[in-house]
Amino acid sequence: MQQTLIGQSSPFLAVLDKVSRLAPIERPVLIIGDRGTGKELIAQRLHYLSRRWDKPLISLNCAALSEGVVDSELFGHEAGSFSGATGKHQGRFERAESGSLFLDELATTPLSVQEKLLRVIEYGEYERVGGSRILQSDVRLICATNADLPELAEQQKFRADLLDRLAFDVVLLPSLKERLEDIPLLAEHFALRMCQELGLPLFNGFSAQCQQQLLDYTWPGNVRELKNVIERAIYLNPEPDTPIQELVFDPFAKPNVTTEPTDKVSVEQKAEVTIASLPLDYKKWQHDQDIELLNKALQEAQHNQKKAAGLLGLSYHQFRGMLRKYKMV
């Protein structure tokens, strides 16, 4: 399913404005941003707002390929140019002709490939691996990385002249923590899509505790991580017709094993339940004691309803039923 760019924060809107102004200009563009900030989505926006919108947009993740394979994937190869090359291979530049080529993880490209990229940018020409015929190229290059390219250039791990040619202008993507007001919008968007995917009839929002957790978390994986957290919460929610009560930020963390007493008697004792002198109104007494127990369990569980249910030896569904019975939700 195609992802969309969503947000209304000032840093996010400033990026969209810059991209809109850059899109029609026939120059290479460099996108810098941490993982999960949407670099590929920005590249798509640059292409589809440009004059090349009806021509191909071809992508390549440079980090996923070894040196020789990157060379071949970018520029193609002739039959017999290396072992296993049984036929001519059309490279990404050739497939992107008249359109745009998006190179992700640019900093991982070998220096030999960087030299060829520089030649394409400067002279608009290249050769297939194992070939001698010069091919012409009319391709707009859009590159992305989360690395510090100026520092790599100083260390001679990235060609300074290529950096100069690529950096006509640089799009710096803000982290999710710099876009706090966008988090609720994105969370609701991902939740609605997940509900649709699972065939759930509706989405009832997030508890106040979950909303605060979303804003307090550091989001090292940015929007991609947020998407995972929200989708995980939707499918784990035991009662789809209720607000989300719990978020799992680290799926690798071991489940918490409670050492609190799980039988109702011990929790009643811990809550210091006392029996009034007889005679008494049993129904009213039971009503008051149940509410006291529910409040005590919620307080000890820091209002995590699943943990509170465990403290009372109840299932989550039983606990929710008790809350509804006494109009506590």
ChimeraX attribute file (.defattr): number of C-alpha atoms within 10 A of each C-alpha:
attribute: neighborCount
match mode: 1-to-1
recipient: residues
	/A:1	4
	/A:2	4
	/A:3	8
	/A:4	11
	/A:5	11
	/A:6	13
	/A:7	18
	/A:8	14
	/A:9	14
	/A:10	13
	/A:11	15
	/A:12	19
	/A:13	13
	/A:14	14
	/A:15	16
	/A:16	19
	/A:17	10
	/A:18	15
	/A:19	20
	/A:20	16
	/A:21	13
	/A:22	20
	/A:23	20
	/A:24	15
	/A:25	13
	/A:26	13
	/A:27	18
	/A:28	20
	/A:29	25
	/A:30	24
	/A:31	22
	/A:32	21
	/A:33	18
	/A:34	18
	/A:35	16
	/A:36	19
	/A:37	21
	/A:38	20
	/A:39	24
	/A:40	18
	/A:41	14
	/A:42	21
	/A:43	26
	/A:44	18
	/A:45	18
	/A:46	25
	/A:47	26
	/A:48	19
	/A:49	16
	/A:50	21
	/A:51	15
	/A:52	19
	/A:53	17
	/A:54	12
	/A:55	15
	/A:56	17
	/A:57	23
	/A:58	18
	/A:59	20
	/A:60	18
	/A:61	15
	/A:62	21
	/A:63	15
	/A:64	12
	/A:65	14
	/A:66	12
	/A:67	16
	/A:68	13
	/A:69	13
	/A:70	21
	/A:71	24
	/A:72	20
	/A:73	20
	/A:74	25
	/A:75	23
	/A:76	23
	/A:77	22
	/A:78	19
	/A:79	15
	/A:80	14
	/A:81	16
	/A:82	12
	/A:83	7
	/A:84	8
	/A:85	13
	/A:86	11
	/A:87	11
	/A:88	16
	/A:89	17
	/A:90	16
	/A:91	18
	/A:92	24
	/A:93	27
	/A:94	23
	/A:95	18
	/A:96	21
	/A:97	18
	/A:98	19
	/A:99	22
	/A:100	29
	/A:101	26
	/A:102	25
	/A:103	24
	/A:104	23
	/A:105	18
	/A:106	22
	/A:107	22
	/A:108	19
	/A:109	22
	/A:110	18
	/A:111	15
	/A:112	12
	/A:113	17
	/A:114	20
	/A:115	14
	/A:116	18
	/A:117	21
	/A:118	20
	/A:119	14
	/A:120	20
	/A:121	20
	/A:122	11
	/A:123	10
	/A:124	15
	/A:125	17
	/A:126	24
	/A:127	17
	/A:128	23
	/A:129	22
	/A:130	16
	/A:131	15
	/A:132	10
	/A:133	9
	/A:134	11
	/A:135	14
	/A:136	15
	/A:137	17
	/A:138	16
	/A:139	25
	/A:140	24
	/A:141	24
	/A:142	25
	/A:143	25
	/A:144	23
	/A:145	19
	/A:146	19
	/A:147	15
	/A:148	11
	/A:149	18
	/A:150	15
	/A:151	12
	/A:152	15
	/A:153	15
	/A:154	11
	/A:155	11
	/A:156	11
	/A:157	16
	/A:158	22
	/A:159	21
	/A:160	17
	/A:161	12
	/A:162	18
	/A:163	17
	/A:164	12
	/A:165	16
	/A:166	21
	/A:167	15
	/A:168	12
	/A:169	15
	/A:170	17
	/A:171	19
	/A:172	16
	/A:173	21
	/A:174	18
	/A:175	22
	/A:176	24
	/A:177	17
	/A:178	13
	/A:179	16
	/A:180	16
	/A:181	15
	/A:182	19
	/A:183	22
	/A:184	14
	/A:185	14
	/A:186	18
	/A:187	20
	/A:188	17
	/A:189	15
	/A:190	19
	/A:191	26
	/A:192	21
	/A:193	15
	/A:194	20
	/A:195	17
	/A:196	13
	/A:197	9
	/A:198	11
	/A:199	9
	/A:200	15
	/A:201	10
	/A:202	13
	/A:203	19
	/A:204	13
	/A:205	17
	/A:206	21
	/A:207	14
	/A:208	11
	/A:209	15
	/A:210	17
	/A:211	17
	/A:212	11
	/A:213	14
	/A:214	20
	/A:215	17
	/A:216	11
	/A:217	11
	/A:218	12
	/A:219	17
	/A:220	16
	/A:221	16
	/A:222	19
	/A:223	21
	/A:224	15
	/A:225	17
	/A:226	22
	/A:227	20
	/A:228	15
	/A:229	20
	/A:230	24
	/A:231	19
	/A:232	17
	/A:233	20
	/A:234	23
	/A:235	15
	/A:236	14
	/A:237	15
	/A:238	14
	/A:239	14
	/A:240	16
	/A:241	13
	/A:242	16
	/A:243	16
	/A:244	24
	/A:245	20
	/A:246	18
	/A:247	20
	/A:248	13
	/A:249	18
	/A:250	8
	/A:251	10
	/A:252	7
	/A:253	8
	/A:254	7
	/A:255	7
	/A:256	7
	/A:257	6
	/A:258	10
	/A:259	7
	/A:260	13
	/A:261	14
	/A:262	16
	/A:263	13
	/A:264	15
	/A:265	13
	/A:266	14
	/A:267	19
	/A:268	18
	/A:269	10
	/A:270	12
	/A:271	16
	/A:272	11
	/A:273	14
	/A:274	9
	/A:275	10
	/A:276	10
	/A:277	6
	/A:278	7
	/A:279	6
	/A:280	10
	/A:281	9
	/A:282	11
	/A:283	9
	/A:284	10
	/A:285	12
	/A:286	12
	/A:287	12
	/A:288	12
	/A:289	17
	/A:290	17
	/A:291	17
	/A:292	16
	/A:293	21
	/A:294	21
	/A:295	17
	/A:296	20
	/A:297	23
	/A:298	18
	/A:299	13
	/A:300	13
	/A:301	16
	/A:302	12
	/A:303	15
	/A:304	16
	/A:305	21
	/A:306	19
	/A:307	21
	/A:308	25
	/A:309	22
	/A:310	20
	/A:311	26
	/A:312	22
	/A:313	17
	/A:314	18
	/A:315	15
	/A:316	17
	/A:317	14
	/A:318	12
	/A:319	19
	/A:320	18
	/A:321	14
	/A:322	18
	/A:323	17
	/A:324	11
	/A:325	12
	/A:326	13
	/A:327	9
	/A:328	12
	/A:329	10
